[in-house]
């Protein structure tokens, strides 16, 4: 429901747009959105961003919506924004995850621009979310090949490694991918893995850890942060390293509390040494 203040700001934004003052229109629409979540304001602001040649701002805004697919108006805007950003990879993910129900026609950027995106990404020690999402502008072949080369780079940023695996899974790629886990080459097929938080082993370990720290709730957020780093380091081959999830969680809790991981001590130390300090 739109409040009176939001309506006034939205009217001011529309008036500014009619007068071709897009900067003022955006300011008023952004202020209206700060008052509270409102779908009408979100869609209007996204349109303003697109008109003002700010497609990535529109993308970050629309991605804050909880559900991009149930409401036709939101989905239409999301589709338009993916096209404006040339985010081919995400449109292919949408198609795969919806089993072909949602098809958005998008083309990648020119080949020379793609090469520049990959070259620039290689040079960043700590790539930002924006830097990473520019990879969605690549062709499927370039994205897959570039992801493969990155996953075999021992210096690859931990977060990038994890999100690359998950994005390949969202694409439903059937091509076997090689990855370094604790310095050792492993292979996986993206179409056959779960996203980390949906992996049954991950969920069992997290649930078990939650139970063990039930009486110490203040410690739980920090502990879960460490657990996510450890499990993320083993992803997407959790099944190879985690035999029995509850036993693994018990050893992990002991390692976190007392630096004694019992039968998994060596593994936990390896992971610790592999993580950035």
C-alpha positions as CSV (number, residue, x, y, z in Angstrom):
1,X,0.0,0.0,0.0
2,X,1.3,3.4,-1.0
3,X,1.4,6.0,1.8
4,X,0.5,9.6,1.3
5,X,4.1,10.7,1.5
6,X,5.1,8.1,-1.0
7,X,2.3,9.2,-3.4
8,X,3.4,12.8,-3.2
9,X,7.0,11.8,-3.9
10,X,6.0,9.5,-6.7
11,X,3.9,12.3,-8.3
12,X,6.9,14.7,-8.0
13,X,9.1,12.0,-9.6
14,X,6.6,11.6,-12.5
15,X,6.4,15.3,-13.0
16,X,10.1,15.6,-13.1
17,X,10.3,12.8,-15.6
18,X,7.7,14.5,-17.8
19,X,10.0,17.6,-17.7
20,X,12.9,15.3,-18.7
21,X,14.7,15.9,-15.4
22,X,15.7,12.3,-14.8
23,X,18.1,13.1,-12.0
24,X,15.4,14.8,-9.9
25,X,12.9,12.1,-10.8
26,X,15.3,9.5,-9.5
27,X,16.0,11.4,-6.3
28,X,12.2,11.6,-5.6
29,X,11.6,8.0,-6.4
30,X,14.5,6.9,-4.3
31,X,13.2,9.0,-1.4
32,X,9.7,7.4,-1.8
33,X,11.3,3.9,-1.6
34,X,13.2,4.8,1.6
35,X,9.8,5.4,3.2
36,X,8.9,1.7,2.7
37,X,8.8,-1.2,0.3
38,X,6.4,-0.6,-2.6
39,X,6.2,-2.5,-5.9
40,X,4.9,0.5,-7.9
41,X,7.8,2.6,-6.8
42,X,10.3,-0.2,-7.4
43,X,9.1,-0.7,-11.0
44,X,9.0,3.1,-11.7
45,X,12.5,3.6,-10.3
46,X,13.8,0.8,-12.3
47,X,12.4,2.4,-15.4
48,X,14.0,5.7,-14.5
49,X,17.4,4.0,-14.0
50,X,17.1,2.4,-17.5
51,X,16.1,5.7,-19.1
52,X,19.1,7.3,-17.4
53,X,21.5,4.7,-18.7
54,X,21.9,3.1,-15.2
55,X,21.0,-0.6,-16.0
56,X,23.1,-2.0,-13.2
57,X,21.3,0.2,-10.6
58,X,18.1,-1.2,-11.9
59,X,19.4,-4.7,-11.6
60,X,20.5,-4.3,-8.0
61,X,17.2,-2.8,-7.1
62,X,15.0,-5.5,-8.8
63,X,17.1,-8.2,-7.3
64,X,16.0,-7.1,-3.8
65,X,12.5,-8.3,-4.6
66,X,11.7,-11.6,-2.7
67,X,10.0,-13.1,-5.7
68,X,10.8,-12.2,-9.3
69,X,8.5,-14.7,-11.0
70,X,5.1,-14.8,-9.4
71,X,4.0,-11.2,-10.3
72,X,4.0,-10.6,-14.1
73,X,4.8,-6.9,-13.8
74,X,7.9,-7.6,-11.7
75,X,9.0,-10.4,-14.0
76,X,8.5,-8.2,-17.1
77,X,10.7,-5.5,-15.5
78,X,13.3,-8.1,-14.4
79,X,13.4,-9.5,-18.0
80,X,13.9,-6.0,-19.4
81,X,16.7,-5.3,-17.0
82,X,18.6,-8.5,-17.8
83,X,18.4,-7.5,-21.5
84,X,19.6,-4.0,-20.8
85,X,22.6,-5.4,-18.9
86,X,23.3,-8.0,-21.5
87,X,23.2,-10.6,-18.7
88,X,23.0,-13.7,-20.9
89,X,24.3,-16.1,-18.3
90,X,21.5,-15.1,-15.8
91,X,18.8,-15.5,-18.5
92,X,20.1,-19.0,-19.2
93,X,20.0,-19.8,-15.5
94,X,16.4,-18.6,-15.4
95,X,15.5,-20.8,-18.3
96,X,17.2,-23.8,-16.8
97,X,15.8,-23.4,-13.3
98,X,12.3,-22.9,-14.7
99,X,12.7,-25.9,-17.0
100,X,12.1,-23.7,-20.0
101,X,9.0,-22.0,-18.6
102,X,10.6,-18.5,-18.5
103,X,12.6,-17.6,-21.5
104,X,14.3,-14.2,-21.8
105,X,16.0,-13.3,-25.1
106,X,19.3,-11.7,-24.3
107,X,22.6,-11.4,-26.2
108,X,26.1,-11.1,-24.7
109,X,28.3,-8.1,-25.3
110,X,30.7,-8.0,-28.2
111,X,33.6,-10.5,-28.2
112,X,36.2,-7.8,-27.7
113,X,34.3,-6.4,-24.7
114,X,34.0,-9.9,-23.3
115,X,37.8,-10.4,-23.5
116,X,38.3,-7.1,-21.7
117,X,35.8,-8.1,-18.9
118,X,37.8,-11.4,-18.4
119,X,41.1,-9.6,-18.5
120,X,40.0,-7.0,-16.0
121,X,38.6,-9.7,-13.7
122,X,41.9,-11.6,-13.7
123,X,43.7,-8.5,-12.5
124,X,41.5,-8.0,-9.4
125,X,42.8,-9.5,-6.1
126,X,39.5,-8.8,-4.3
127,X,36.7,-8.6,-7.0
128,X,33.5,-6.9,-5.9
129,X,30.0,-8.2,-6.5
130,X,29.8,-5.8,-9.4
131,X,33.0,-7.1,-10.9
132,X,31.7,-10.7,-10.7
133,X,28.3,-9.9,-12.2
134,X,30.0,-8.4,-15.2
135,X,30.9,-12.0,-16.1
136,X,27.2,-12.5,-16.8
137,X,27.7,-10.5,-20.0
138,X,29.9,-13.3,-21.4
139,X,28.7,-15.9,-23.9
140,X,28.0,-19.3,-22.5
141,X,31.2,-20.8,-24.0
142,X,33.3,-18.0,-22.6
143,X,31.7,-18.1,-19.2
144,X,32.2,-21.8,-18.9
145,X,35.8,-21.8,-20.1
146,X,36.7,-18.8,-18.0
147,X,35.1,-20.4,-14.9
148,X,37.0,-23.6,-15.6
149,X,40.3,-21.7,-15.8
150,X,39.6,-19.8,-12.5
151,X,38.6,-22.9,-10.6
152,X,42.1,-24.4,-11.3
153,X,43.8,-21.2,-10.1
154,X,45.2,-21.9,-6.6
155,X,45.0,-18.1,-5.8
156,X,41.3,-17.8,-6.6
157,X,39.3,-15.8,-4.1
158,X,37.3,-18.1,-1.8
159,X,34.0,-16.4,-2.4
160,X,34.4,-16.3,-6.2
161,X,35.2,-20.0,-6.2
162,X,32.0,-20.8,-4.3
163,X,29.8,-18.6,-6.4
164,X,31.2,-19.9,-9.7
165,X,30.4,-23.5,-8.7
166,X,26.8,-22.4,-7.8
167,X,26.4,-20.4,-11.0
168,X,27.5,-23.4,-13.1
169,X,25.0,-25.5,-11.2
170,X,22.2,-22.9,-11.9
171,X,23.1,-23.2,-15.6
172,X,22.6,-26.9,-15.4
173,X,25.9,-27.6,-17.3
174,X,26.5,-31.2,-18.1
175,X,30.1,-30.6,-18.9
176,X,32.6,-32.1,-16.4
177,X,34.5,-29.3,-14.6
178,X,37.8,-29.6,-12.8
179,X,38.4,-27.8,-9.5
180,X,41.1,-27.5,-6.9
181,X,40.0,-28.5,-3.4
182,X,42.8,-28.2,-0.8
183,X,45.3,-28.0,-3.6
184,X,44.1,-31.3,-5.1
185,X,42.3,-31.6,-8.5
186,X,38.7,-32.9,-8.3
187,X,36.0,-33.2,-10.9
188,X,32.2,-32.5,-10.8
189,X,29.3,-32.1,-13.1
190,X,27.4,-28.9,-12.3
191,X,24.0,-30.3,-13.3
192,X,24.4,-33.0,-10.7
193,X,25.3,-30.8,-7.6
194,X,23.1,-28.8,-5.2
195,X,23.7,-25.3,-4.3
196,X,25.7,-25.3,-1.0
197,X,22.8,-24.3,1.3
198,X,20.6,-27.0,-0.3
199,X,23.1,-29.7,-0.1
200,X,21.8,-32.5,2.3
201,X,25.2,-32.9,3.9
202,X,25.6,-29.2,4.5
203,X,22.1,-29.0,6.0
204,X,22.7,-31.9,8.3
205,X,26.0,-30.5,9.6
206,X,24.5,-27.0,10.1
207,X,21.5,-28.5,11.9
208,X,23.8,-30.5,14.1
209,X,26.0,-27.5,14.9
210,X,22.9,-25.5,15.8
211,X,21.9,-28.2,18.3
212,X,25.3,-28.3,19.9
213,X,25.4,-24.5,20.4
214,X,21.7,-24.3,21.5
215,X,22.7,-23.3,25.0
216,X,25.3,-20.8,23.7
217,X,23.3,-18.7,21.3
218,X,25.6,-15.7,21.5
219,X,28.4,-17.8,20.0
220,X,26.4,-19.3,17.2
221,X,26.8,-16.6,14.5
222,X,30.6,-16.7,14.7
223,X,30.6,-20.5,14.8
224,X,28.3,-20.7,11.8
225,X,30.7,-18.3,10.0
226,X,33.6,-20.7,10.6
227,X,31.5,-23.7,9.6
228,X,30.5,-22.1,6.3
229,X,34.1,-21.4,5.5
230,X,35.1,-25.0,6.2
231,X,32.2,-26.6,4.3
232,X,32.5,-24.0,1.5
233,X,36.2,-25.0,1.1
234,X,35.1,-28.6,0.5
235,X,32.2,-27.7,-1.9
236,X,31.1,-29.2,-4.2
237,X,32.7,-32.5,-3.0
238,X,31.3,-32.6,0.5
239,X,30.4,-36.2,0.1
240,X,34.0,-37.2,-0.3
241,X,35.2,-35.4,2.8
242,X,32.2,-35.7,5.2
243,X,31.5,-39.3,6.1
244,X,28.8,-39.1,8.7
245,X,27.5,-35.5,9.1
246,X,26.7,-35.6,12.9
247,X,30.1,-37.1,13.7
248,X,31.8,-34.5,11.4
249,X,29.8,-31.7,13.2
250,X,30.9,-33.0,16.6
251,X,34.6,-33.0,15.5
252,X,34.1,-29.6,13.9
253,X,32.6,-28.1,17.1
254,X,35.5,-29.6,19.1
255,X,38.0,-28.1,16.7
256,X,36.4,-24.7,16.9
257,X,36.2,-24.8,20.7
258,X,39.4,-26.6,21.6
259,X,41.4,-27.0,18.3
260,X,40.9,-30.7,18.7
261,X,39.2,-32.1,15.6
262,X,39.7,-35.8,16.6
263,X,39.6,-37.9,13.5
264,X,39.2,-34.8,11.2
265,X,42.0,-32.8,12.8
266,X,44.3,-33.0,9.8
267,X,41.5,-32.1,7.4
268,X,40.5,-29.0,9.5
269,X,44.1,-27.9,9.7
270,X,44.5,-28.2,5.9
271,X,41.4,-26.1,5.4
272,X,42.7,-23.5,7.9
273,X,46.0,-23.2,6.1
274,X,44.2,-22.9,2.7
275,X,41.9,-20.0,3.8
276,X,43.0,-16.4,3.3
277,X,44.3,-14.8,6.6
